Amino acid sequence: MKRLFFAATAAVCTFSATAADLDEVLSCNYETLGGLDNIKAVESARMTGTMTMGPMQAPFTIEFQQPNRVRLEFEVQGMTAVQAYDGETGWAIMPFMGKTTPEKMADDQLKSIQEMAEWEGPLVNWQEKGHSVELVGTEEVEGTEAYALKVVRAGSEDEVTMFLDTDYCLPFLSKGVRDIQGNEMAFSQTIGDYKEVGDIVMAHSMIANIGDGPTPMQQAITIETAELNVSDLKSDRFAMPEVEQPAAAAE
């Protein structure tokens, strides 16, 4: 699992893993990611890369803007799909599914994109956001000694366990159960390939699995470029476009 972490110049956390409390673990996490002040200084970001779903690969661009705005574009079969959230409304255009005009998202889709909009993750400013975070203890996970944090986001009943390695306090695995189209399904996300971007450190690889059978649905995201505090990013880019209504037939 150590290969998931960046070739660190950051100092290894030196406190005792067995006696650590939540504040120490989170302080270590913030420090490794570049410091809380630098994380909070990021007002926007743009990333490009490749999304893999089964045999299909799709280039994507994802843009973030504080507070809680995100827009994801990806290309499938020569068509560009959009999923976005402007802080209040989640919407999508999915032309390869026959949906060529923007439509509001269903509840489970909305929950996913609201989490995506929280680009810095749930641990930063968790109390201000109204999240619940609890240090459960330490355990060995896939050969890595890890802190286990129980996280419940504000307004949600979904409990997620995040595992952070005890050396750098970086998340490398999340697990939980999620309601997807009325069915409770296990999910996990492996996080890694941490790299420096400007004054902060970001994961560049995320692999999500949905379902706990022998062949779960899998989506892998590889970030190839990342830019912080993007000067040409406007807030109206995240808003749902108005749909032109057909003209009324003449009487």
Secondary structure, DSSP 8 states (H G I E B T S, - for coil): -GGGS----S----S-STT--HHHHHHHHHHHTT-HHHHHT--EEEEEEEEEETTEEEEEEEEEETTTEEEEEEEETTEEEEEEE-SS-EEEEEGGGTEEEEEE--HHHHHHHHHHH-TT-TTTTHHHHT-EEEEEEEEEETTEEEEEEEEE-TT---EEEEEEETTT--EEEEEEEEEETTEEEEEEEEEEEEEEETTEEEEEEEEEEESSSSS-EEEEEEEEEEEES-TT--GGGGS------------
